[in-house]
């Protein structure tokens, strides 16, 4: 059975590149360009995994999206794929329980990322 991935990023070019790469790996991919749009997708169907940028409508919208998704589907893996470290200098990691408790993601990846590496990390999280 195909696994469904939701990619959320305001950059439609990044969405398209990652979508094509993941579809070549056998995933079914839906893209959203805002947290609001992603929440609408979540209300209509349950993806198997979410890949989201942090900086969407607001500089922290991706964190809110991750929290909402985990509240609704606690077992759903979430990858934050973000440029926030380069743009703000603030480093986010998931090394401690405190960080994992408020970030609500299973993996934090800094942009840019090779789409093949992203696919590999998704496969590991989905088992």
HELIX and SHEET records of a PDB file:
HELIX    1   1 UNK A   12  UNK A   24  1                                  13    
HELIX    2   2 UNK A   35  UNK A   44  1                                  10    
HELIX    3   3 UNK A   61  UNK A   72  1                                  12    
HELIX    4   4 UNK A   84  UNK A   88  1                                   5    
HELIX    5   5 UNK A   97  UNK A  103  1                                   7    
HELIX    6   6 UNK A  115  UNK A  126  1                                  12    
SHEET    1   A 5 UNK A  28  UNK A  32  0                                        
SHEET    2   A 5 UNK A   4  UNK A   8  1                                        
SHEET    3   A 5 UNK A  49  UNK A  52  1                                        
SHEET    4   A 5 UNK A  77  UNK A  82  1                                        
SHEET    5   A 5 UNK A 107  UNK A 110  1                                        
END                                                                             
